[in-house]
Amino acid sequence: MLERLRHAIDPDPDEQRDPEAGKRIAAAVLLLEMAHADHQHAPEEYAEIRRQLKAHFGLDDDETEELLAAAQPEAQEAVSLYRFLKTLNDGLDPTEKRQVLEMLWRVAYADRHLDAREEHLLREMAELLYLPHSEFIRAKLTVTGE
Protein backbone atom coordinates (compact mmCIF):
# COMPACT_ATOMS: atom_id res chain seq x y z
CA MET A 1 0.00 0.00 0.00
CA LEU A 2 2.87 2.38 0.79
CA GLU A 3 4.13 2.10 -2.78
CA ARG A 4 0.63 2.77 -4.13
CA LEU A 5 0.37 5.90 -1.99
CA ARG A 6 3.76 7.20 -3.12
CA HIS A 7 2.81 6.44 -6.70
CA ALA A 8 -0.36 8.51 -6.31
CA ILE A 9 1.71 11.65 -5.72
CA ASP A 10 4.59 10.92 -8.09
CA PRO A 11 3.36 8.52 -10.78
CA ASP A 12 5.23 7.20 -13.77
CA PRO A 13 4.44 9.47 -16.72
CA ASP A 14 2.94 6.59 -18.71
CA GLU A 15 0.58 5.54 -15.92
CA GLN A 16 -2.45 7.26 -14.47
CA ARG A 17 -2.48 8.56 -10.93
CA ASP A 18 -4.77 6.90 -8.36
CA PRO A 19 -7.04 9.84 -7.48
CA GLU A 20 -8.29 8.42 -4.18
CA ALA A 21 -4.79 7.76 -2.87
CA GLY A 22 -3.71 11.19 -4.08
CA LYS A 23 -6.51 12.84 -2.09
CA ARG A 24 -5.56 10.83 1.00
CA ILE A 25 -1.92 11.85 0.80
CA ALA A 26 -2.82 15.47 0.08
CA ALA A 27 -5.10 15.61 3.13
CA ALA A 28 -2.48 13.90 5.31
CA VAL A 29 0.21 16.36 4.18
CA LEU A 30 -2.01 19.32 5.05
CA LEU A 31 -2.77 17.82 8.47
CA LEU A 32 0.95 17.31 9.11
CA GLU A 33 1.66 20.89 8.05
CA MET A 34 -1.00 22.07 10.48
CA ALA A 35 0.62 20.12 13.30
CA HIS A 36 3.97 21.74 12.48
CA ALA A 37 2.62 25.29 12.07
CA ASP A 38 3.27 26.33 15.67
CA HIS A 39 6.69 24.62 15.79
CA GLN A 40 5.42 22.58 18.74
CA HIS A 41 5.25 18.88 18.04
CA ALA A 42 2.42 18.11 20.44
CA PRO A 43 1.56 14.42 20.74
CA GLU A 44 -2.13 15.37 20.92
CA GLU A 45 -1.92 16.80 17.42
CA TYR A 46 -0.40 13.63 15.98
CA ALA A 47 -2.99 11.50 17.76
CA GLU A 48 -5.69 13.74 16.28
CA ILE A 49 -4.19 13.39 12.79
CA ARG A 50 -4.49 9.62 13.12
CA ARG A 51 -8.07 9.88 14.40
CA GLN A 52 -9.09 12.20 11.58
CA LEU A 53 -7.52 10.09 8.84
CA LYS A 54 -9.04 6.88 10.20
CA ALA A 55 -12.50 8.38 10.57
CA HIS A 56 -12.59 10.36 7.33
CA PHE A 57 -11.12 7.73 5.03
CA GLY A 58 -12.31 4.61 6.88
CA LEU A 59 -8.78 3.31 7.45
CA ASP A 60 -7.59 0.74 9.94
CA ASP A 61 -4.50 1.32 12.12
CA ASP A 62 -2.04 -0.20 9.64
CA GLU A 63 -3.45 1.73 6.69
CA THR A 64 -3.31 4.95 8.71
CA GLU A 65 0.34 4.39 9.58
CA GLU A 66 1.16 3.58 5.94
CA LEU A 67 -0.58 6.75 4.82
CA LEU A 68 1.38 8.83 7.33
CA ALA A 69 4.62 7.11 6.33
CA ALA A 70 3.94 8.10 2.72
CA ALA A 71 2.84 11.64 3.60
CA GLN A 72 5.65 12.58 5.98
CA PRO A 73 8.43 12.76 3.37
CA GLU A 74 6.08 14.63 1.05
CA ALA A 75 5.39 17.18 3.79
CA GLN A 76 9.08 17.53 4.67
CA GLU A 77 10.18 17.99 1.07
CA ALA A 78 7.33 20.26 -0.01
CA VAL A 79 8.35 23.78 -0.92
CA SER A 80 4.70 24.73 -1.39
CA LEU A 81 1.35 23.24 -0.51
CA TYR A 82 -0.07 24.18 -3.90
CA ARG A 83 -0.01 20.71 -5.47
CA PHE A 84 -1.71 19.16 -2.46
CA LEU A 85 -4.38 21.86 -2.41
CA LYS A 86 -4.84 21.46 -6.16
CA THR A 87 -5.33 17.71 -5.72
CA LEU A 88 -8.08 18.40 -3.18
CA ASN A 89 -9.67 21.21 -5.17
CA ASP A 90 -9.77 19.03 -8.28
CA GLY A 91 -11.02 15.93 -6.49
CA LEU A 92 -13.38 17.11 -3.75
CA ASP A 93 -16.78 18.70 -3.79
CA PRO A 94 -17.52 21.67 -1.47
CA THR A 95 -18.87 19.43 1.30
CA GLU A 96 -15.72 17.31 1.29
CA LYS A 97 -13.54 20.42 1.33
CA ARG A 98 -15.46 21.68 4.38
CA GLN A 99 -14.75 18.33 6.03
CA VAL A 100 -11.03 18.74 5.32
CA LEU A 101 -11.13 22.23 6.85
CA GLU A 102 -12.79 20.84 9.95
CA MET A 103 -10.13 18.11 10.13
CA LEU A 104 -7.46 20.83 9.99
CA TRP A 105 -9.20 22.75 12.78
CA ARG A 106 -9.35 19.59 14.91
CA VAL A 107 -5.60 19.07 14.53
CA ALA A 108 -4.78 22.72 15.24
CA TYR A 109 -6.97 22.71 18.36
CA ALA A 110 -6.02 19.23 19.60
CA ASP A 111 -3.78 20.74 22.29
CA ARG A 112 -6.59 23.16 23.30
CA HIS A 113 -4.49 26.12 22.19
CA LEU A 114 -4.71 27.94 18.88
CA ASP A 115 -1.41 29.56 17.98
CA ALA A 116 -1.49 32.65 15.72
CA ARG A 117 0.52 30.74 13.09
CA GLU A 118 -2.01 27.92 13.16
CA GLU A 119 -4.90 30.32 12.71
CA HIS A 120 -3.09 32.06 9.85
CA LEU A 121 -2.48 28.73 8.10
CA LEU A 122 -6.11 27.72 8.65
CA ARG A 123 -7.32 30.95 7.06
CA GLU A 124 -4.93 30.52 4.15
CA MET A 125 -5.95 26.91 3.54
CA ALA A 126 -9.65 27.80 3.70
CA GLU A 127 -9.11 30.48 1.07
CA LEU A 128 -7.02 28.17 -1.13
CA LEU A 129 -9.75 25.51 -0.89
CA TYR A 130 -12.14 28.20 -2.17
CA LEU A 131 -14.26 28.07 0.94
CA PRO A 132 -16.08 31.22 2.06
CA HIS A 133 -15.17 32.85 5.36
CA SER A 134 -18.49 31.67 6.80
CA GLU A 135 -17.25 28.07 6.42
CA PHE A 136 -14.03 28.98 8.21
CA ILE A 137 -16.08 30.35 11.11
CA ARG A 138 -18.48 27.39 11.06
CA ALA A 139 -15.57 24.92 11.30
CA LYS A 140 -14.00 26.94 14.11
CA LEU A 141 -17.23 26.99 16.11
CA THR A 142 -17.81 23.29 15.52
CA VAL A 143 -14.37 22.40 16.85
CA THR A 144 -13.77 24.98 19.57
CA GLY A 145 -17.35 25.42 20.74
CA GLU A 146 -16.78 29.18 20.96
C-alpha positions as CSV (number, residue, x, y, z in Angstrom):
1,M,0.0,0.0,0.0
2,L,2.9,2.4,0.8
3,E,4.1,2.1,-2.8
4,R,0.6,2.8,-4.1
5,L,0.4,5.9,-2.0
6,R,3.8,7.2,-3.1
7,H,2.8,6.4,-6.7
8,A,-0.4,8.5,-6.3
9,I,1.7,11.6,-5.7
10,D,4.6,10.9,-8.1
11,P,3.4,8.5,-10.8
12,D,5.2,7.2,-13.8
13,P,4.4,9.5,-16.7
14,D,2.9,6.6,-18.7
15,E,0.6,5.5,-15.9
16,Q,-2.4,7.3,-14.5
17,R,-2.5,8.6,-10.9
18,D,-4.8,6.9,-8.4
19,P,-7.0,9.8,-7.5
20,E,-8.3,8.4,-4.2
21,A,-4.8,7.8,-2.9
22,G,-3.7,11.2,-4.1
23,K,-6.5,12.8,-2.1
24,R,-5.6,10.8,1.0
25,I,-1.9,11.8,0.8
26,A,-2.8,15.5,0.1
27,A,-5.1,15.6,3.1
28,A,-2.5,13.9,5.3
29,V,0.2,16.4,4.2
30,L,-2.0,19.3,5.1
31,L,-2.8,17.8,8.5
32,L,1.0,17.3,9.1
33,E,1.7,20.9,8.0
34,M,-1.0,22.1,10.5
35,A,0.6,20.1,13.3
36,H,4.0,21.7,12.5
37,A,2.6,25.3,12.1
38,D,3.3,26.3,15.7
39,H,6.7,24.6,15.8
40,Q,5.4,22.6,18.7
41,H,5.3,18.9,18.0
42,A,2.4,18.1,20.4
43,P,1.6,14.4,20.7
44,E,-2.1,15.4,20.9
45,E,-1.9,16.8,17.4
46,Y,-0.4,13.6,16.0
47,A,-3.0,11.5,17.8
48,E,-5.7,13.7,16.3
49,I,-4.2,13.4,12.8
50,R,-4.5,9.6,13.1
51,R,-8.1,9.9,14.4
52,Q,-9.1,12.2,11.6
53,L,-7.5,10.1,8.8
54,K,-9.0,6.9,10.2
55,A,-12.5,8.4,10.6
56,H,-12.6,10.4,7.3
57,F,-11.1,7.7,5.0
58,G,-12.3,4.6,6.9
59,L,-8.8,3.3,7.5
60,D,-7.6,0.7,9.9
61,D,-4.5,1.3,12.1
62,D,-2.0,-0.2,9.6
63,E,-3.5,1.7,6.7
64,T,-3.3,4.9,8.7
65,E,0.3,4.4,9.6
66,E,1.2,3.6,5.9
67,L,-0.6,6.8,4.8
68,L,1.4,8.8,7.3
69,A,4.6,7.1,6.3
70,A,3.9,8.1,2.7
71,A,2.8,11.6,3.6
72,Q,5.7,12.6,6.0
73,P,8.4,12.8,3.4
74,E,6.1,14.6,1.1
75,A,5.4,17.2,3.8
76,Q,9.1,17.5,4.7
77,E,10.2,18.0,1.1
78,A,7.3,20.3,0.0
79,V,8.3,23.8,-0.9
80,S,4.7,24.7,-1.4
81,L,1.3,23.2,-0.5
82,Y,-0.1,24.2,-3.9
83,R,0.0,20.7,-5.5
84,F,-1.7,19.2,-2.5
85,L,-4.4,21.9,-2.4
86,K,-4.8,21.5,-6.2
87,T,-5.3,17.7,-5.7
88,L,-8.1,18.4,-3.2
89,N,-9.7,21.2,-5.2
90,D,-9.8,19.0,-8.3
91,G,-11.0,15.9,-6.5
92,L,-13.4,17.1,-3.7
93,D,-16.8,18.7,-3.8
94,P,-17.5,21.7,-1.5
95,T,-18.9,19.4,1.3
96,E,-15.7,17.3,1.3
97,K,-13.5,20.4,1.3
98,R,-15.5,21.7,4.4
99,Q,-14.8,18.3,6.0
100,V,-11.0,18.7,5.3
101,L,-11.1,22.2,6.8
102,E,-12.8,20.8,9.9
103,M,-10.1,18.1,10.1
104,L,-7.5,20.8,10.0
105,W,-9.2,22.7,12.8
106,R,-9.4,19.6,14.9
107,V,-5.6,19.1,14.5
108,A,-4.8,22.7,15.2
109,Y,-7.0,22.7,18.4
110,A,-6.0,19.2,19.6
111,D,-3.8,20.7,22.3
112,R,-6.6,23.2,23.3
113,H,-4.5,26.1,22.2
114,L,-4.7,27.9,18.9
115,D,-1.4,29.6,18.0
116,A,-1.5,32.6,15.7
117,R,0.5,30.7,13.1
118,E,-2.0,27.9,13.2
119,E,-4.9,30.3,12.7
120,H,-3.1,32.1,9.9
121,L,-2.5,28.7,8.1
122,L,-6.1,27.7,8.7
123,R,-7.3,31.0,7.1
124,E,-4.9,30.5,4.1
125,M,-6.0,26.9,3.5
126,A,-9.7,27.8,3.7
127,E,-9.1,30.5,1.1
128,L,-7.0,28.2,-1.1
129,L,-9.7,25.5,-0.9
130,Y,-12.1,28.2,-2.2
131,L,-14.3,28.1,0.9
132,P,-16.1,31.2,2.1
133,H,-15.2,32.9,5.4
134,S,-18.5,31.7,6.8
135,E,-17.3,28.1,6.4
136,F,-14.0,29.0,8.2
137,I,-16.1,30.3,11.1
138,R,-18.5,27.4,11.1
139,A,-15.6,24.9,11.3
140,K,-14.0,26.9,14.1
141,L,-17.2,27.0,16.1
142,T,-17.8,23.3,15.5
143,V,-14.4,22.4,16.8
144,T,-13.8,25.0,19.6
145,G,-17.4,25.4,20.7
146,E,-16.8,29.2,21.0
